[in-house]
Amino acid sequence: MPVKHMVEDLSLQAREERVRLAPYILMLSVVPLLWIAFYVYDVPPYKRGELPDSDCYTHLLRATELYRSGCWYDPVDLRSNAPYGQTTHWTRPFDVLMLLGAVPITLVADFRSALFWWGVVLSPILAFATIIALLWSTRPILGKEGSLSIGLIFLCQLILLSCFGPGRPDHHSLLIFLFALSIGFTLRMILKPLNTPLCYGAGMVSALAMWISVESMVPVGISLAALGLVWLWEDGDFLDKSLHYGVALFAATGVNLVIERGWHGLFAYEYDRLSIVHFSVFGFITAILIAISVLDRRTQVFRRRTNRFLSAPPAMAMLALAMFICFPKFYRGPFADIDPRLAQLWLSKVNEMQPLLSEAAPRGLLVQLVAAMIICLPFFMYLLFRDRQAKEVRGWMYVLLATAVFGAMAVFLYCRWAYYAQTAVVIPMAGLMNRILAWRQDQMSKLLRVAKNVLITLVFTVGLLFLSVAAEIATGGQIGPRDEIAMIPLCEYLNKANTSPARTLRILIHVDLGAEVLYRTQHEVIGTVVTIRGRGLLDTYDILTADTDEKALELIRKRGIDTIVLCRTPAERAFYSKPEQASTFYQRLREGPVPHWLRKVELPPDLSSFLLFEVVQE
């Protein structure tokens, strides 16, 4: 009977919680539906039928090729970087996710349409899933009621609105979802007694994130650092937790590596996607944890806090030395094998690869992130000095570590780290908002209490968002749709202009637009944004910045180019200009006259933003 009553009580609690959460979940589910409706009905900044950047079209191309060929281990796109072909640094999990949603839709639509519209709705769905994950993740420190404010704050973060917007099939939204899950696993490892399945679940989630992108090494490192720091300070069972987490991470990474590359590709050294390099890092970490664990069981040396702290520098030095000996280029980061010219010519001009303090970065994002961190700093100080005896403080210190690391990396390194920084900072913002809302609730009249609650909620949600938008407008930034570039009419024209069905054009076009041409036509392009592993981007630049027409023609003949397309945009002009203001092939094509081996094509009025030239065949 006692067991029966216990089960009935648990069932009743679960039912009551579902009833309590239902209105909140229903309200949150409206947001993705609204996003999708905005896209379908062309509500700015969305435009039906278009995707925001080259990466999105590349994801569609990868998923399409996997569906049609079934070739898992050889994702070479022969139409990109033609005639040599191109591989990207992306891996298969996101391709699989794209197909898992698109294939069932083929029961009522063709595959191309099914894939496109699944790509449109995928990120809003992941936004909803991420908020649900954060509700679960933050319960240990915010409580059941307190975690409900997370969703409202999350949906008002500038860069997250962009990341999870409709029509953006990009792996970053999946990475943020997994990061939200990893926060929950790490908090529970820190705050709860040893739970081996929990540790292994955390390791598998982290390994999946690593499989998708090696940038996940940073959140993985923060989780390991948080567990390690608590062990250094408190001892307890944190060494066992770290060991189980490390073993799971190492083992799951090994399985993922075999699935991704097959047995024949296990020993390929690559720094920008999952390879033996990253498997070895986790192997070395696991070996060190095993060694420390064995010493801890057989001796009393780590019973003293001083000895634990003294052991940390040698362990870290051993790990750093092992990686330096085995993979010396590891410390150059994921772009270790990229041509240095690409870093100078291309990566230095990609906005998301610039620090938030740079001129190219959006000022609104900098203002919102820094303002949120400044607001949350007193809250962290209060927890540290007033509530330091509370068990939850250890979890808050992990959140502080994640917020500080990702915030600093976004501000001083790459603004793409703001995805993680804004996901982390919503947690202390929710905690602070909840405490302010609860302050003197019983001492106010009902009207005053409602007014205070509405005002505080607005400040913590749309307040900082409005501040960021105002900052962006004040500094001359663009809020709204991107510049109108008629890519769909251009691609339709290129398809119709090809009078010979058997002939495929090889097109020289700005790398930002190359992937969309590949997606919307059957033609080939020389360079795309992801051709950083080949000569496509460099040859595109070298042709259009050639000092003489003869140099340009030599490369054009070498690459077998049929068609040259220029776009009248400031970004393209800036990319193909030289600091010394020397004459370039790009400038000469724009200003005329054209060389005798080119023929300028008269385009219809709706393509007035483009210039098109045909290469006269010898």
C-alpha positions in Angstrom: 0.0 0.0 0.0 2.7 2.6 0.8 4.3 2.0 -2.6 0.9 2.3 -4.3 0.2 5.6 -2.5 3.7 6.9 -3.5 3.1 6.1 -7.1 -0.3 7.7 -7.0 1.2 10.8 -5.4 3.9 11.1 -8.0 1.4 10.6 -10.8 -0.8 13.3 -9.2 2.2 15.7 -9.0 3.1 15.1 -12.6 -0.5 15.7 -13.7 -0.7 19.0 -11.7 2.6 20.1 -13.2 1.4 19.4 -16.7 -1.8 21.4 -16.1 0.3 24.3 -14.6 2.8 24.3 -17.5 0.2 23.9 -20.3 -0.8 27.6 -20.7 2.9 28.7 -20.6 3.9 26.0 -23.2 1.0 27.0 -25.4 2.0 30.7 -25.2 5.6 29.8 -26.2 4.5 27.6 -29.1 2.7 30.6 -30.6 6.0 32.4 -31.2 7.4 29.8 -33.7 4.1 29.7 -35.5 4.1 33.5 -35.8 7.6 33.4 -37.1 6.6 30.9 -39.8 3.5 33.0 -40.7 5.7 36.1 -41.0 7.9 34.2 -43.5 5.0 32.8 -45.5 3.3 36.3 -45.8 6.5 38.3 -46.5 6.5 40.2 -43.3 9.8 42.1 -43.1 12.6 41.2 -42.5 11.6 37.9 -44.0 11.0 37.2 -47.7 9.2 34.1 -48.8 11.2 31.7 -51.0 14.6 33.2 -49.9 17.2 32.2 -47.3 19.3 34.7 -45.5 22.8 33.6 -46.3 25.0 31.2 -48.3 25.4 28.7 -45.4 21.7 27.9 -45.5 21.7 27.1 -49.2 24.8 24.9 -48.7 23.0 22.9 -46.0 20.2 22.3 -48.5 22.7 21.2 -51.1 24.4 18.8 -48.8 21.1 17.2 -47.7 20.0 17.0 -51.3 23.2 15.3 -52.4 23.0 12.8 -49.5 19.4 12.0 -50.4 20.1 11.4 -54.1 23.4 9.6 -53.9 23.4 8.0 -50.5 27.1 8.6 -50.4 27.8 9.2 -46.8 31.6 9.3 -46.7 32.3 11.4 -49.8 30.4 14.7 -49.6 32.2 16.3 -52.5 30.2 18.9 -54.5 31.7 18.8 -58.0 29.8 21.9 -59.0 31.5 24.0 -56.4 35.1 25.0 -56.9 34.7 23.6 -60.4 36.2 21.6 -62.0 38.0 20.3 -58.9 35.1 19.9 -56.5 34.7 21.0 -52.9 34.3 19.5 -49.5 33.1 21.5 -46.4 34.1 21.3 -42.8 30.6 20.4 -41.8 29.6 16.9 -40.7 26.6 14.6 -41.2 24.3 15.1 -38.1 22.6 18.2 -39.4 22.2 16.6 -42.9 20.4 13.7 -41.2 18.2 16.1 -39.2 17.2 17.8 -42.5 16.3 14.5 -44.1 14.4 13.2 -41.1 12.0 16.1 -41.4 11.9 16.4 -45.2 11.5 12.7 -46.2 8.1 12.3 -44.5 6.8 15.4 -46.2 7.6 13.8 -49.6 4.3 11.9 -49.1 2.5 15.1 -50.1 5.1 17.1 -52.0 8.2 16.7 -54.1 11.5 16.3 -52.3 12.9 19.7 -53.2 9.8 21.5 -51.8 9.7 19.3 -48.8 13.4 20.0 -48.0 13.0 23.7 -48.5 10.0 24.1 -46.3 11.4 21.8 -43.6 14.4 24.1 -43.7 12.1 27.1 -43.2 10.4 25.7 -40.1 13.3 23.8 -38.5 15.0 26.7 -36.6 11.7 28.0 -35.1 11.0 24.4 -33.9 14.5 24.3 -32.4 13.8 27.6 -30.7 10.8 26.1 -29.0 12.8 23.0 -28.1 15.7 25.1 -26.7 13.3 27.0 -24.4 11.8 23.7 -23.1 15.4 22.5 -22.6 16.2 25.6 -20.6 13.1 25.2 -18.5 14.4 21.7 -17.5 18.0 22.8 -17.3 17.6 25.7 -14.9 15.2 24.1 -12.4 18.0 23.2 -10.0 18.9 26.8 -9.5 15.7 28.7 -10.5 13.1 26.3 -9.2 9.9 25.1 -11.0 8.2 28.5 -10.9 11.3 30.6 -11.5 12.4 28.9 -14.6 9.2 29.9 -16.4 10.6 33.4 -17.0 13.5 32.0 -19.1 11.5 31.7 -22.3 10.3 35.3 -22.4 13.9 36.6 -21.9 15.4 34.1 -24.4 13.0 35.3 -27.2 14.2 38.9 -26.7 17.9 38.3 -27.3 19.0 40.0 -30.6 21.3 37.3 -31.9 19.1 34.5 -30.9 16.2 36.0 -32.8 18.4 35.9 -35.9 19.8 32.4 -35.1 16.3 30.8 -34.7 14.4 32.8 -37.3 12.4 31.1 -40.1 14.1 30.2 -43.3 17.5 29.6 -41.6 18.4 25.9 -41.9 21.7 26.3 -40.1 23.5 24.0 -37.6 24.0 26.8 -35.1 20.4 26.5 -33.9 21.0 22.8 -33.2 24.2 23.6 -31.4 22.5 26.1 -29.1 19.8 23.5 -28.4 22.5 21.0 -27.3 24.2 23.7 -25.3 21.0 24.3 -23.4 20.7 20.6 -22.7 24.4 20.5 -21.5 23.7 23.3 -19.1 21.0 21.1 -17.4 23.3 18.1 -17.2 26.2 20.0 -15.8 24.1 21.8 -13.2 22.7 18.4 -12.0 26.2 16.9 -11.9 27.4 19.8 -9.8 24.4 20.0 -7.5 23.2 16.5 -7.0 24.9 13.3 -5.7 26.7 11.1 -8.1 24.4 9.7 -10.8 26.3 7.6 -13.3 23.6 7.6 -16.0 23.4 11.3 -15.7 27.1 11.7 -16.2 27.0 9.4 -19.2 24.1 11.3 -20.7 26.0 14.5 -20.3 29.0 13.0 -22.1 26.9 11.8 -25.0 25.2 15.2 -25.4 28.6 16.9 -25.4 30.0 14.3 -27.9 27.0 14.9 -30.2 27.7 18.7 -30.1 31.4 18.0 -30.9 30.4 15.9 -33.8 28.3 18.8 -35.2 31.0 21.4 -34.7 34.4 21.5 -33.0 33.5 24.9 -31.6 31.7 22.8 -29.0 35.0 22.1 -27.4 34.6 25.4 -25.5 31.3 24.5 -23.7 32.7 21.0 -23.1 35.8 22.6 -21.6 33.7 24.9 -19.4 31.8 21.9 -18.0 35.0 20.0 -17.3 36.5 23.1 -15.7 33.4 23.7 -13.5 33.5 20.1 -12.2 37.3 20.3 -11.7 37.1 23.5 -9.8 34.4 22.2 -7.4 36.5 19.1 -6.8 39.6 21.2 -6.1 37.6 23.2 -3.5 35.3 20.6 -2.0 36.6 17.1 -3.0 33.5 14.9 -2.5 32.4 12.8 -5.4 33.3 15.4 -8.1 36.3 13.4 -9.2 34.1 10.4 -9.9 31.6 12.6 -11.8 34.4 14.1 -13.9 35.8 10.6 -14.7 32.4 9.2 -15.8 31.7 12.3 -17.9 35.2 12.1 -19.5 34.9 8.4 -20.2 31.4 8.9 -21.8 32.7 11.9 -23.8 35.7 9.9 -25.1 33.8 6.8 -25.9 30.9 8.6 -27.6 33.3 10.7 -29.6 35.1 7.5 -30.8 31.8 6.1 -32.0 30.8 9.3 -33.7 34.2 9.4 -35.4 33.7 6.0 -36.9 30.2 6.8 -38.1 31.3 10.1 -39.7 34.5 9.0 -41.3 34.4 5.2 -41.5 37.4 3.0 -40.7 39.4 4.3 -43.6 39.3 7.9 -42.5 39.9 7.5 -38.8 43.5 8.8 -38.8 43.0 11.9 -40.9 44.2 15.1 -39.2 41.7 17.9 -39.5 41.3 20.7 -37.1 38.0 22.3 -38.4 35.8 19.2 -38.0 35.7 16.1 -35.9 38.9 14.0 -36.3 41.5 12.0 -34.5 42.8 15.3 -33.1 39.7 15.9 -31.0 39.3 12.2 -30.1 42.9 12.4 -28.8 42.2 15.5 -26.6 39.4 13.6 -24.8 41.6 10.5 -24.6 44.4 12.5 -22.9 41.9 14.1 -20.5 40.3 10.7 -19.6 43.8 9.2 -19.0 44.7 12.1 -16.6 41.4 11.7 -14.8 41.9 7.9 -14.5 45.4 8.5 -13.1 44.2 11.0 -10.5 41.3 8.7 -9.6 43.7 5.8 -9.0 45.9 7.9 -6.8 42.9 9.2 -4.9 41.7 5.7 -4.1 45.1 4.3 -3.1 46.6 7.2 -1.2 45.4 10.1 1.0 47.3 12.7 -0.9 44.2 14.4 -2.4 42.3 14.6 0.9 44.0 18.0 1.5 42.7 21.0 -0.5 46.3 22.3 -0.9 47.4 19.1 -2.6 44.5 19.1 -4.9 45.3 22.6 -6.1 49.0 21.8 -6.4 48.1 18.9 -8.7 46.1 21.0 -11.2 49.1 22.8 -12.9 51.1 19.6 -13.6 48.0 17.8 -15.0 47.2 20.7 -17.3 50.8 21.0 -18.4 50.9 17.3 -19.2 47.7 17.7 -21.3 49.1 20.7 -23.1 52.5 19.0 -23.7 50.8 15.8 -25.1 48.7 17.8 -27.5 51.7 19.9 -28.6 53.8 16.8 -29.3 51.1 14.9 -31.1 49.3 17.8 -32.9 51.4 21.0 -32.8 49.0 22.9 -35.0 46.1 22.3 -32.5 46.9 25.6 -30.8 46.3 27.5 -34.0 42.6 26.7 -33.7 40.2 25.2 -36.3 41.7 27.3 -39.1 45.1 25.8 -38.7 45.3 24.3 -42.2 43.7 27.2 -44.1 45.8 29.2 -46.5 47.0 32.3 -44.7 45.8 34.5 -47.6 42.2 33.3 -46.9 42.5 34.6 -43.4 43.6 38.0 -44.6 41.3 38.3 -47.6 38.1 36.6 -46.4 37.9 35.7 -42.8 39.0 39.2 -41.8 35.9 40.5 -43.7 33.3 38.0 -42.3 31.3 39.9 -39.7 30.7 36.9 -37.4 34.4 36.3 -37.3 35.1 39.8 -35.9 35.1 40.8 -32.2 32.1 42.7 -31.0 34.4 45.6 -30.3 35.3 45.9 -34.0 33.7 48.4 -36.4 32.2 45.6 -38.5 30.2 44.0 -35.6 26.6 45.1 -34.9 26.6 47.7 -32.2 23.2 46.7 -31.0 24.4 43.2 -30.1 27.3 44.6 -28.2 25.1 47.0 -26.2 22.5 44.3 -25.3 25.1 41.7 -24.3 27.3 44.0 -22.3 24.3 45.7 -20.6 22.9 42.3 -19.6 26.2 41.2 -18.2 26.6 44.5 -16.2 23.1 44.1 -14.8 23.8 40.5 -13.8 27.1 41.2 -12.1 25.7 42.6 -8.8 23.4 39.5 -8.7 26.3 37.2 -8.9 28.2 39.2 -6.3 25.1 39.0 -4.0 24.9 35.2 -4.4 28.6 34.8 -3.7 28.7 36.9 -0.6 25.2 36.6 0.9 24.0 33.1 -0.2 27.4 31.4 -0.4 26.2 28.7 2.0 23.3 27.7 -0.2 23.8 24.6 -2.2 22.7 26.3 -5.5 25.6 28.7 -5.4 27.9 26.1 -6.9 25.5 25.9 -9.9 25.4 29.7 -10.2 29.2 29.7 -10.3 29.1 27.4 -13.3 26.6 29.8 -15.0 28.9 32.7 -14.1 31.9 30.9 -15.6 30.0 30.2 -18.8 28.6 33.7 -19.1 32.0 35.3 -18.5 33.9 33.1 -20.9 31.5 33.3 -23.7 30.9 37.0 -23.1 34.6 37.7 -23.2 35.1 35.6 -26.3 32.3 37.4 -28.1 33.5 40.9 -27.2 37.3 40.3 -27.8 37.5 37.3 -30.2 34.6 36.4 -32.5 31.0 37.8 -32.3 29.7 34.3 -33.2 30.3 33.3 -29.6 27.5 35.7 -28.7 25.1 32.8 -29.6 26.4 31.0 -26.4 26.9 34.2 -24.4 23.3 35.3 -24.8 22.0 31.8 -24.1 24.0 31.7 -20.8 23.2 35.3 -19.7 19.4 34.7 -19.8 19.8 32.5 -16.8 21.0 35.1 -14.3 18.7 37.6 -15.9 15.8 35.3 -15.1 17.1 34.7 -11.6 17.5 38.4 -10.9 14.0 39.2 -12.4 12.4 36.6 -10.2 13.9 38.0 -7.1 12.9 41.6 -7.9 9.4 40.4 -8.7 9.2 38.6 -5.3 10.6 41.6 -3.4 8.0 43.0 -1.0 5.1 41.4 -2.9 3.0 41.1 0.3 3.6 44.7 1.3 2.0 46.2 -1.8 -1.5 46.8 -2.9 -2.8 44.6 -5.7 -2.7 47.5 -8.3 0.8 48.5 -7.3 2.0 44.9 -7.4 0.6 44.4 -10.9 2.2 47.6 -12.1 5.6 46.7 -10.6 5.5 43.2 -12.1 4.6 44.5 -15.6 7.3 47.1 -15.5 10.0 44.8 -14.3 9.1 42.1 -16.8 9.1 44.7 -19.6 12.6 46.0 -18.6 14.1 42.5 -18.5 12.5 41.3 -21.8 11.9 44.0 -24.4 13.7 46.8 -22.5 17.2 45.6 -23.5 16.0 44.6 -26.9 14.7 48.1 -27.6 18.0 49.5 -26.3 20.0 47.3 -28.7 17.8 48.3 -31.6 18.2 52.0 -30.7 21.9 51.6 -30.5 22.0 49.9 -33.9 20.0 52.6 -35.5 22.0 55.4 -33.8 25.3 54.0 -35.1 24.0 53.6 -38.7 23.4 49.9 -38.6 20.7 48.2 -40.7 17.6 46.9 -38.9 15.4 45.1 -41.4 15.7 43.1 -44.6 19.0 42.8 -46.4 19.7 44.7 -49.6 17.4 43.7 -52.4 19.4 41.4 -54.8 17.3 39.7 -57.4 18.9 36.3 -57.2 15.8 34.3 -58.0 15.2 36.2 -61.3 19.0 35.9 -62.1 19.0 32.2 -61.6 15.9 31.8 -63.7 17.6 33.9 -66.4 20.7 31.7 -66.3 18.6 28.6 -66.6 16.7 29.9 -69.6 19.8 31.4 -71.2 21.3 27.9 -71.4 20.0 26.9 -74.9 21.8 23.6 -74.9 20.4 21.2 -72.3 23.5 19.2 -72.2 25.7 22.2 -71.5 26.5 23.3 -68.0 27.8 26.9 -67.5 30.8 27.5 -65.3 30.1 30.8 -63.6 32.4 33.3 -61.8 30.3 35.1 -59.3 30.8 36.6 -55.8 31.3 33.9 -53.3 28.4 35.1 -51.1 26.1 34.3 -54.0 27.7 31.1 -55.3 25.8 28.7 -53.1 22.4 30.1 -54.2 23.3 29.7 -57.8 24.2 26.1 -57.2 20.9 25.5 -55.4 18.7 27.2 -58.0 20.4 26.1 -61.2 22.4 23.1 -62.5 25.4 25.3 -63.3 28.8 25.3 -61.7 30.5 28.1 -59.8 34.2 28.8 -59.0 33.9 29.9 -55.4 31.4 29.8 -52.5 31.7 30.9 -48.8 32.7 27.3 -47.8 35.4 26.9 -50.4 38.0 27.8 -47.8 39.6 24.4 -48.3 40.2 24.9 -52.0 41.4 27.4 -54.5 37.9 28.6 -55.5 37.7 31.7 -53.3 41.3 32.7 -54.0 41.0 32.2 -57.7 37.8 34.3 -57.7 39.6 37.1 -55.9 42.8 36.8 -58.1 40.8 37.0 -61.3 38.7 40.0 -60.4 41.6 41.9 -58.8 44.1 41.1 -61.6 46.2 44.1 -62.6 46.0 43.2 -66.3 43.4 41.6 -68.5 46.0 39.0 -69.6 46.4 37.7 -66.0 42.7 37.5 -65.6 42.3 35.6 -68.9 45.0 33.1 -68.0 43.1 32.1 -64.8 39.7 32.2 -66.6 41.0 29.8 -69.2 42.6 27.6 -66.6 39.3 27.3 -64.7 37.2 26.9 -67.8 34.9 29.8 -67.0 32.0 30.5 -69.4 30.2 33.3 -67.6 31.1 36.2 -65.3 28.4 37.8 -63.1 29.0 41.0 -61.2 26.6 42.5 -58.7 26.3 46.2 -58.0 26.6 46.1 -54.2 29.0 48.1 -51.9 30.2 44.8 -50.3 31.3 43.4 -53.6 33.1 46.6 -54.6 34.9 46.7 -51.3 36.0 43.1 -51.5 37.5 43.4 -55.0 39.2 46.8 -54.5 42.9 47.1 -53.6 44.2 49.4 -50.9 46.5 51.2 -53.2 43.6 52.0 -55.5 45.2 50.3 -58.4 43.1 49.3 -61.4 41.6 45.9 -61.1 39.8 43.6 -63.6 36.6 44.1 -61.6 36.8 47.9 -61.9 37.6 47.7 -65.6 34.5 45.5 -66.3 32.3 47.9 -64.4 33.6 51.0 -66.1 34.3 49.5 -69.6 35.3 48.9 -72.3 35.5 45.1 -72.0 38.3 43.0 -73.5 37.7 41.5 -76.9 37.4 38.0 -75.4 34.3 39.0 -73.4 30.8 39.8 -74.6 28.6 42.0 -72.4 25.0 40.6 -72.2 22.1 43.0 -72.1 19.9 42.0 -69.1 16.2 42.7 -68.6 15.2 45.6 -66.3 14.5 43.3 -63.3 18.2 42.3 -63.3 19.6 45.9 -63.4 21.7 45.2 -60.3 23.8 42.7 -62.2 26.4 42.8 -65.0 26.8 39.6 -67.1 29.6 38.8 -69.5 30.1 35.7 -71.7 33.6 34.4 -72.3 34.3 34.1 -76.0 35.5 30.6 -76.7 38.7 30.1 -78.7 
